[in-house]
Amino acid sequence: MPPRRKRAADPAPTAVAKRAKAPQVAEPEVTPEAAAVFRRRLHRWYRKHCRDLPWRRTRDPYRILISELMLQQTQVSRVLDFYARFLDRFPDLPALAAARPARVMEAWAGLGYYARARNLHKLAREVTSDRAGIIPHDPVVLRTLPGIGAYTAGAVASFAYEKRAALVDTNVARVLHRVFAPDAAPKSGPGLKRLWRVAEQVLPRTGKTTWLHNQAIMELGALVCTARSPKCGKCPVRQDCASVDRFAPR
């Protein structure tokens, strides 16, 4: 009878422990306690100081999508007139989908960045033909549509469907950078990725409150935490801001 092979000995416990060592988990950028204080002060300020804008009075995903695409790299005051006129011509998604491309471009004329209009028209036709005219509510699905990036997907999910979705535009990035991550570079890939993590960490737990939260942080960046002359004395979160000593008057 051939000799039996010896069974390999089990590795020493120390070796197993080394191989099975749990990965390091990065500390959160914002603690739950700091996030709660930030939200409370921010939301209280927004309720008192928010602007009355037409896209804030609706949960219609089509109208919110129009506003978000128009507002990309364009001032609110300029968008207001275009928004109303565009909706007069194309009051809903089927009307936009049925329009000739030349009519859509004509309605967009003067607003600039015309790729937005072309992608919007493609989106309207795709959603009408492939999705029964229903704009998706999931940010991941929204990003598969023409012209929809991470910010716009989060905005439509949050503002139209009251989903718990983070969003980071220029205003939001500036606020989060100054308050929580002054050493991040908002215009770099890693810096922007870090600010998206911060945005997730300061989100409220429910989608309904997220609507208010996302509107509030965008409004703060637009009215108070501005790029060139931040009004730190009027900022509701100055006590929490890591950059206040840099911008506040001495």
RONU-927805 format. One record per residue: residue number from 0; residue in one letter; chain; x, y, z of N, C-alpha, C in turn. Coordinates in pm, whole numbers, padded with zeros to 5 digits. Example, Ala and Ser with C-alpha at 12.3 -4.5 7.8 and 13.67 -1.06 7.14 Angstrom:
0|A|A|01319|-00569|00780|01230|-00450|00780|01320|-00330|00780
1|S|A|01285|-00225|00708|01367|-00106|00714|01290|00003|00787
//
This chain:
0|M|A|00086|-00119|00000|00000|00000|00000|00089|00124|00000
1|P|A|00063|00217|-00092|00147|00337|-00097|00131|00418|00030
2|P|A|00238|00485|00071|00227|00565|00194|00131|00681|00176
3|R|A|00060|00710|00280|-00033|00823|00274|00042|00956|00275
4|R|A|-00016|01049|00198|00043|01182|00202|00007|01250|00334
5|K|A|00105|01320|00385|00076|01396|00505|-00009|01517|00469
6|R|A|-00112|01541|00547|-00197|01659|00526|-00120|01784|00568
7|A|A|-00127|01886|00486|-00057|02010|00519|-00109|02065|00650
8|A|A|-00017|02110|00730|-00056|02164|00860|-00132|02294|00840
9|D|A|-00231|02317|00928|-00303|02445|00924|-00206|02558|00956
10|P|A|-00222|02671|00888|-00132|02782|00915|-00148|02830|01058
11|A|A|-00042|02886|01108|-00046|02937|01245|-00151|03046|01255
12|P|A|-00214|03057|01372|-00318|03159|01390|-00270|03298|01356
13|T|A|-00144|03328|01384|-00095|03464|01355|-00094|03490|01205
14|A|A|-00059|03386|01126|-00057|03404|00981|-00197|03426|00927
15|V|A|-00294|03348|00980|-00434|03365|00938|-00480|03506|00969
16|A|A|-00445|03551|01088|-00489|03684|01130|-00433|03790|01036
17|K|A|-00308|03771|00994|-00249|03871|00905|-00321|03874|00771
18|R|A|-00352|03754|00718|-00418|03750|00587|-00560|03804|00595
19|A|A|-00626|03783|00709|-00767|03820|00722|-00786|03957|00784
20|K|A|-00678|04034|00792|-00686|04165|00858|-00787|04254|00787
21|A|A|-00875|04313|00865|-00980|04398|00807|-00919|04523|00745
22|P|A|-00975|04568|00632|-00922|04689|00569|-00946|04811|00658
23|Q|A|-00858|04908|00645|-00873|05032|00720|-00994|05109|00667
24|V|A|-01076|05158|00757|-01193|05237|00719|-01161|05383|00746
25|A|A|-01172|05465|00642|-01138|05606|00658|-01237|05675|00751
26|E|A|-01185|05766|00829|-01271|05845|00917|-01361|05934|00831
27|P|A|-01485|05955|00872|-01573|06043|00794|-01521|06186|00796
28|E|A|-01544|06258|00686|-01505|06397|00680|-01582|06480|00781
29|V|A|-01710|06443|00803|-01798|06520|00891|-01862|06424|00990
30|T|A|-01852|06453|01117|-01915|06367|01217|-02066|06386|01212
31|P|A|-02143|06287|01254|-02289|06302|01257|-02334|06423|01339
32|E|A|-02264|06451|01447|-02301|06565|01532|-02279|06698|01459
33|A|A|-02164|06709|01391|-02135|06832|01317|-02232|06848|01200
34|A|A|-02265|06738|01134|-02361|06744|01023|-02498|06791|01070
35|A|A|-02540|06743|01187|-02672|06781|01240|-02677|06930|01272
36|V|A|-02572|06983|01332|-02567|07126|01364|-02568|07209|01235
37|F|A|-02488|07167|01138|-02482|07237|01010|-02620|07242|00944
38|R|A|-02688|07128|00940|-02821|07123|00878|-02919|07214|00950
39|R|A|-02920|07208|01081|-03017|07287|01157|-03001|07437|01130
40|R|A|-02879|07485|01133|-02855|07628|01109|-02883|07667|00965
41|L|A|-02843|07581|00873|-02864|07608|00731|-03012|07612|00696
42|H|A|-03090|07515|00743|-03232|07507|00709|-03309|07623|00770
43|R|A|-03274|07663|00892|-03342|07776|00955|-03320|07903|00874
44|W|A|-03195|07922|00827|-03164|08040|00746|-03241|08038|00615
45|Y|A|-03248|07923|00550|-03315|07914|00420|-03463|07949|00431
46|R|A|-03529|07903|00534|-03672|07930|00550|-03699|08080|00559
47|K|A|-03603|08155|00608|-03621|08300|00623|-03576|08378|00500
48|H|A|-03478|08328|00426|-03411|08409|00325|-03419|08355|00182
49|C|A|-03486|08245|00158|-03486|08187|00023|-03560|08275|-00076
50|R|A|-03514|08272|-00200|-03581|08343|-00308|-03702|08262|-00357
51|D|A|-03802|08334|-00403|-03920|08268|-00460|-03895|08247|-00609
52|L|A|-03856|08127|-00646|-03825|08095|-00784|-03928|07995|-00838
53|P|A|-03968|08009|-00964|-04079|07927|-01015|-04053|07776|-01008
54|W|A|-03930|07733|-01028|-03902|07589|-01025|-03902|07534|-00883
55|R|A|-03909|07621|-00784|-03922|07574|-00646|-04068|07555|-00606
56|R|A|-04158|07593|-00694|-04301|07578|-00664|-04361|07455|-00731
57|T|A|-04279|07373|-00790|-04329|07256|-00862|-04249|07132|-00826
58|R|A|-04314|07017|-00845|-04243|06889|-00836|-04250|06816|-00970
59|D|A|-04289|06888|-01074|-04297|06831|-01208|-04155|06804|-01259
60|P|A|-04120|06677|-01281|-03981|06648|-01322|-03941|06715|-01453
61|Y|A|-04036|06732|-01545|-04005|06798|-01672|-03964|06944|-01648
62|R|A|-04043|07015|-01570|-04014|07157|-01545|-03886|07174|-01464
63|I|A|-03862|07084|-01373|-03738|07091|-01294|-03619|07059|-01383
64|L|A|-03632|06962|-01471|-03524|06930|-01564|-03491|07051|-01652
65|I|A|-03595|07117|-01704|-03572|07236|-01787|-03494|07341|-01709
66|S|A|-03538|07367|-01586|-03470|07470|-01507|-03325|07433|-01478
67|E|A|-03300|07308|-01445|-03165|07267|-01410|-03071|07277|-01531
68|L|A|-03118|07239|-01648|-03033|07250|-01766|-03008|07396|-01802
69|M|A|-03111|07479|-01790|-03093|07621|-01821|-02998|07690|-01724
70|L|A|-03002|07648|-01597|-02922|07713|-01494|-02774|07675|-01499
71|Q|A|-02739|07576|-01578|-02598|07538|-01589|-02518|07653|-01650
72|Q|A|-02426|07708|-01573|-02337|07815|-01618|-02413|07939|-01664
73|T|A|-02532|07961|-01610|-02614|08076|-01647|-02678|08135|-01521
74|Q|A|-02681|08267|-01512|-02735|08333|-01394|-02886|08316|-01386
75|V|A|-02935|08310|-01262|-03078|08292|-01237|-03160|08402|-01304
76|S|A|-03116|08526|-01292|-03193|08638|-01348|-03211|08623|-01499
77|R|A|-03115|08567|-01565|-03125|08547|-01711|-03217|08430|-01745
78|V|A|-03216|08328|-01662|-03294|08208|-01690|-03444|08234|-01672
79|L|A|-03483|08321|-01581|-03625|08338|-01548|-03711|08363|-01671
80|D|A|-03670|08456|-01758|-03750|08487|-01877|-03749|08370|-01976
81|F|A|-03633|08311|-01998|-03623|08199|-02093|-03706|08080|-02045
82|Y|A|-03704|08056|-01917|-03778|07943|-01859|-03927|07956|-01889
83|A|A|-03983|08072|-01862|-04126|08093|-01884|-04161|08081|-02033
84|R|A|-04080|08141|-02119|-04110|08139|-02263|-04096|07997|-02319
85|F|A|-03994|07925|-02274|-03973|07789|-02324|-04092|07700|-02287
86|L|A|-04140|07712|-02164|-04254|07630|-02120|-04384|07671|-02189
87|D|A|-04395|07795|-02228|-04513|07837|-02306|-04515|07764|-02440
88|R|A|-04398|07747|-02501|-04391|07681|-02631|-04396|07529|-02619
89|F|A|-04333|07476|-02515|-04326|07331|-02496|-04369|07299|-02352
90|P|A|-04498|07294|-02325|-04547|07283|-02187|-04522|07147|-02121
91|D|A|-04492|07044|-02203|-04468|06913|-02144|-04371|06834|-02232
92|L|A|-04333|06719|-02183|-04234|06637|-02254|-04281|06594|-02392
93|P|A|-04407|06546|-02410|-04451|06508|-02545|-04446|06624|-02644
94|A|A|-04479|06745|-02599|-04473|06861|-02689|-04330|06888|-02733
95|L|A|-04237|06874|-02641|-04097|06895|-02677|-04048|06784|-02769
96|A|A|-04084|06662|-02741|-04040|06549|-02822|-04092|06559|-02965
97|A|A|-04212|06613|-02982|-04274|06622|-03114|-04223|06740|-03196
98|A|A|-04153|06832|-03132|-04108|06952|-03202|-03992|06923|-03295
99|R|A|-03980|07003|-03400|-03865|06994|-03488|-03742|07050|-03417
100|P|A|-03625|06996|-03443|-03504|07047|-03379|-03484|07197|-03397
101|A|A|-03520|07249|-03514|-03501|07393|-03539|-03586|07477|-03445
102|R|A|-03707|07430|-03413|-03794|07505|-03321|-03737|07505|-03180
103|V|A|-03680|07393|-03140|-03620|07386|-03006|-03502|07481|-02996
104|M|A|-03417|07480|-03098|-03301|07568|-03097|-03344|07715|-03102
105|E|A|-03450|07742|-03172|-03502|07878|-03180|-03549|07926|-03042
106|A|A|-03615|07836|-02969|-03663|07873|-02834|-03548|07892|-02737
107|W|A|-03437|07826|-02764|-03320|07835|-02676|-03228|07951|-02714
108|A|A|-03250|08009|-02830|-03159|08111|-02884|-03137|08224|-02785
109|G|A|-03011|08259|-02763|-02976|08366|-02671|-02934|08318|-02534
110|L|A|-02961|08192|-02504|-02926|08138|-02373|-02785|08079|-02373
111|G|A|-02735|08042|-02493|-02599|07991|-02502|-02586|07844|-02466
112|Y|A|-02465|07791|-02482|-02435|07651|-02453|-02541|07560|-02517
113|Y|A|-02546|07564|-02650|-02657|07503|-02724|-02658|07350|-02719
114|A|A|-02549|07291|-02677|-02551|07145|-02660|-02656|07105|-02558
115|R|A|-02685|07193|-02464|-02788|07164|-02364|-02924|07144|-02432
116|A|A|-02956|07230|-02527|-03084|07221|-02597|-03090|07095|-02683
117|R|A|-02981|07063|-02752|-02980|06944|-02837|-02997|06818|-02751
118|N|A|-02925|06812|-02638|-02938|06695|-02551|-03077|06687|-02488
119|L|A|-03132|06801|-02454|-03267|06802|-02397|-03369|06746|-02496
120|H|A|-03356|06785|-02622|-03448|06735|-02724|-03430|06584|-02743
121|K|A|-03305|06538|-02747|-03280|06394|-02757|-03340|06320|-02638
122|L|A|-03322|06376|-02519|-03377|06314|-02398|-03529|06304|-02407
123|A|A|-03594|06412|-02451|-03740|06411|-02460|-03789|06301|-02555
124|R|A|-03722|06286|-02667|-03763|06183|-02763|-03735|06042|-02709
125|E|A|-03622|06025|-02643|-03588|05894|-02588|-03685|05853|-02477
126|V|A|-03713|05945|-02386|-03803|05913|-02274|-03945|05890|-02324
127|T|A|-03986|05965|-02424|-04121|05948|-02479|-04136|05814|-02549
128|S|A|-04033|05773|-02624|-04045|05649|-02702|-04011|05525|-02620
129|D|A|-03914|05536|-02528|-03865|05417|-02459|-03911|05403|-02315
130|R|A|-03960|05512|-02256|-03994|05509|-02113|-04135|05559|-02085
131|A|A|-04220|05550|-02184|-04362|05589|-02170|-04377|05732|-02123
132|G|A|-04280|05816|-02157|-04290|05958|-02123|-04262|05988|-01977
133|I|A|-04207|05893|-01902|-04183|05914|-01758|-04034|05934|-01735
134|I|A|-03997|06050|-01683|-03858|06078|-01649|-03822|05996|-01526
135|P|A|-03715|05921|-01528|-03680|05832|-01416|-03655|05910|-01286
136|H|A|-03671|05839|-01174|-03646|05901|-01044|-03515|05857|-00982
137|D|A|-03454|05752|-01036|-03329|05699|-00982|-03212|05775|-01044
138|P|A|-03123|05834|-00961|-03010|05909|-01019|-02923|05825|-01110
139|V|A|-02907|05698|-01080|-02823|05611|-01164|-02885|05597|-01303
140|V|A|-03015|05581|-01309|-03084|05568|-01438|-03087|05703|-01510
141|L|A|-03108|05808|-01436|-03110|05942|-01497|-02979|05971|-01570
142|R|A|-02869|05922|-01517|-02739|05951|-01577|-02719|05880|-01710
143|T|A|-02805|05787|-01744|-02795|05720|-01874|-02861|05802|-01985
144|L|A|-02931|05908|-01948|-03003|05989|-02047|-02910|06095|-02107
145|P|A|-02939|06141|-02230|-02851|06239|-02295|-02836|06367|-02213
146|G|A|-02712|06409|-02193|-02684|06536|-02130|-02699|06541|-01979
147|I|A|-02722|06427|-01915|-02745|06426|-01770|-02619|06377|-01699
148|G|A|-02561|06464|-01619|-02445|06429|-01538|-02484|06402|-01395
149|A|A|-02384|06388|-01309|-02409|06353|-01170|-02491|06460|-01098
150|Y|A|-02457|06587|-01121|-02532|06692|-01052|-02677|06695|-01096
151|T|A|-02703|06698|-01226|-02840|06709|-01276|-02923|06588|-01233
152|A|A|-02862|06470|-01233|-02934|06350|-01188|-02976|06364|-01042
153|G|A|-02885|06411|-00958|-02920|06431|-00818|-03026|06538|-00799
154|A|A|-03018|06645|-00879|-03114|06754|-00867|-03255|06709|-00905
155|V|A|-03268|06637|-01016|-03401|06591|-01059|-03458|06491|-00958
156|A|A|-03375|06398|-00912|-03421|06300|-00813|-03465|06368|-00684
157|S|A|-03389|06467|-00641|-03419|06535|-00516|-03535|06632|-00529
158|F|A|-03532|06719|-00629|-03629|06827|-00638|-03762|06783|-00698
159|A|A|-03761|06684|-00786|-03886|06638|-00846|-03949|06524|-00768
160|Y|A|-03866|06431|-00723|-03919|06310|-00661|-03893|06302|-00511
161|E|A|-03827|06404|-00456|-03795|06408|-00313|-03720|06281|-00269
162|K|A|-03624|06241|-00352|-03538|06130|-00318|-03419|06181|-00236
163|R|A|-03365|06094|-00154|-03247|06131|-00076|-03125|06118|-00168
164|A|A|-03093|06227|-00237|-02985|06225|-00335|-02895|06347|-00314
165|A|A|-02766|06322|-00312|-02670|06432|-00299|-02653|06500|-00434
166|L|A|-02610|06625|-00430|-02575|06696|-00552|-02465|06796|-00520
167|V|A|-02377|06814|-00615|-02266|06909|-00599|-02252|06989|-00727
168|D|A|-02290|07117|-00720|-02262|07209|-00829|-02155|07307|-00780
169|T|A|-02131|07413|-00854|-02025|07507|-00816|-02052|07570|-00681
170|N|A|-02177|07611|-00657|-02211|07674|-00530|-02196|07577|-00413
171|V|A|-02247|07457|-00431|-02240|07357|-00324|-02094|07321|-00295
172|A|A|-02016|07301|-00400|-01875|07267|-00382|-01803|07376|-00303
173|R|A|-01834|07501|-00334|-01767|07612|-00265|-01802|07612|-00116
174|V|A|-01929|07593|-00083|-01971|07592|00058|-01905|07477|00133
175|L|A|-01914|07357|00077|-01858|07241|00146|-01706|07249|00158
176|H|A|-01643|07301|00056|-01498|07320|00059|-01458|07414|00172
177|R|A|-01526|07526|00182|-01488|07625|00282|-01525|07580|00424
178|V|A|-01640|07520|00439|-01685|07484|00574|-01614|07361|00627
179|F|A|-01603|07256|00545|-01558|07126|00595|-01423|07079|00542
180|A|A|-01383|07122|00423|-01263|07065|00361|-01178|07173|00294
181|P|A|-01124|07268|00371|-01049|07379|00311|-00922|07334|00239
182|D|A|-00873|07215|00270|-00753|07167|00203|-00783|07087|00077
183|A|A|-00911|07071|00043|-00947|07002|-00082|-00939|07100|-00198
184|A|A|-00908|07050|-00314|-00904|07133|-00435|-01030|07104|-00516
185|P|A|-01131|07191|-00508|-01261|07161|-00570|-01257|07136|-00719
186|K|A|-01157|07192|-00788|-01151|07176|-00933|-01070|07055|-00976
187|S|A|-01014|06982|-00880|-00940|06861|-00914|-01030|06740|-00900
188|G|A|-00996|06631|-00968|-01075|06510|-00959|-01086|06457|-00817
189|P|A|-00973|06437|-00748|-00979|06388|-00610|-01051|06484|-00516
190|G|A|-01028|06615|-00536|-01093|06713|-00450|-01244|06712|-00467
191|L|A|-01290|06704|-00592|-01433|06701|-00617|-01495|06572|-00564
192|K|A|-01425|06462|-00580|-01474|06335|-00527|-01489|06342|-00375
193|R|A|-01395|06408|-00312|-01401|06425|-00167|-01522|06509|-00127
194|L|A|-01551|06614|-00203|-01666|06700|-00171|-01798|06627|-00193
195|W|A|-01803|06536|-00288|-01922|06453|-00304|-01943|06365|-00180
196|R|A|-01833|06315|-00123|-01844|06236|00001|-01898|06322|00115
197|V|A|-01847|06445|00124|-01896|06536|00227|-02045|06564|00206
198|A|A|-02085|06587|00081|-02226|06613|00051|-02314|06498|00098
199|E|A|-02268|06375|00077|-02343|06258|00124|-02352|06255|00276
200|Q|A|-02244|06291|00342|-02239|06282|00487|-02325|06386|00557
201|V|A|-02350|06499|00493|-02432|06603|00558|-02578|06596|00515
202|L|A|-02613|06502|00426|-02753|06489|00382|-02844|06450|00498
203|P|A|-02966|06501|00500|-03066|06453|00597|-03102|06307|00569
204|R|A|-03172|06246|00661|-03208|06105|00646|-03322|06083|00549
205|T|A|-03411|06180|00535|-03530|06160|00451|-03523|06244|00325
206|G|A|-03589|06195|00221|-03588|06266|00095|-03660|06399|00100
207|K|A|-03768|06407|00177|-03844|06531|00183|-03759|06643|00242
208|T|A|-03685|06612|00349|-03596|06713|00407|-03477|06738|00317
209|T|A|-03437|06639|00238|-03326|06658|00145|-03361|06764|00041
210|W|A|-03487|06771|-00001|-03528|06877|-00095|-03491|07012|-00038
211|L|A|-03531|07040|00084|-03503|07168|00147|-03352|07187|00165
212|H|A|-03284|07082|00209|-03140|07089|00235|-03062|07125|00109
213|N|A|-03090|07057|00000|-03017|07084|-00124|-03046|07223|-00178
214|Q|A|-03171|07266|-00169|-03203|07403|-00208|-03128|07503|-00121
215|A|A|-03122|07473|00010|-03062|07567|00105|-02912|07583|00082
216|I|A|-02843|07473|00060|-02698|07484|00044|-02662|07552|-00087
217|M|A|-02742|07530|-00191|-02721|07601|-00317|-02748|07750|-00299
218|E|A|-02852|07783|-00224|-02889|07923|-00201|-02781|07994|-00119
219|L|A|-02726|07925|-00022|-02620|07984|00059|-02499|08020|-00027
220|G|A|-02464|07930|-00118|-02352|07957|-00208|-02380|08070|-00305
221|A|A|-02506|08084|-00346|-02542|08188|-00441|-02552|08326|-00377
222|L|A|-02601|08334|-00253|-02630|08463|-00191|-02528|08508|-00086
223|V|A|-02467|08415|-00016|-02381|08451|00098|-02237|08404|00078
224|C|A|-02219|08276|00055|-02084|08219|00041|-02040|08229|-00104
225|T|A|-02032|08352|-00152|-02004|08377|-00293|-01855|08360|-00322
226|A|A|-01823|08353|-00450|-01685|08322|-00489|-01587|08433|-00451
227|R|A|-01623|08558|-00478|-01526|08667|-00461|-01541|08744|-00331
228|S|A|-01665|08766|-00288|-01686|08849|-00168|-01785|08781|-00074
229|P|A|-01742|08674|-00008|-01835|08604|00083|-01877|08695|00199
230|K|A|-02005|08687|00233|-02062|08769|00340|-02062|08688|00471
231|C|A|-01944|08668|00525|-01931|08580|00641|-02012|08629|00761
232|G|A|-02027|08761|00775|-02104|08814|00887|-02250|08775|00883
233|K|A|-02302|08741|00763|-02442|08703|00748|-02460|08552|00734
234|C|A|-02351|08478|00743|-02357|08334|00718|-02409|08258|00840
235|P|A|-02509|08173|00821|-02566|08099|00935|-02476|07989|00988
236|V|A|-02375|07949|00911|-02289|07839|00955|-02145|07886|00981
237|R|A|-02128|08017|01002|-01993|08069|01023|-01925|08008|01146
238|Q|A|-02005|07972|01248|-01946|07911|01368|-01886|07774|01339
239|D|A|-01932|07710|01233|-01885|07576|01197|-01781|07579|01086
240|C|A|-01755|07698|01030|-01676|07707|00906|-01527|07706|00935
241|A|A|-01457|07617|00868|-01312|07606|00885|-01237|07719|00816
242|S|A|-01306|07797|00731|-01240|07903|00655|-01280|08043|00698
243|V|A|-01358|08055|00804|-01412|08186|00839|-01302|08287|00870
244|D|A|-01193|08245|00931|-01084|08338|00963|-01015|08390|00839
245|R|A|-01027|08316|00732|-00964|08358|00607|-01043|08468|00537
246|F|A|-01176|08464|00550|-01259|08557|00474|-01322|08667|00559
247|A|A|-01345|08642|00686|-01413|08740|00770|-01325|08863|00789
248|P|A|-01384|08983|00790|-01304|09104|00811|-01237|09104|00947
249|R|A|-01114|09154|00952|-01037|09156|01077|-01060|09286|01151
//
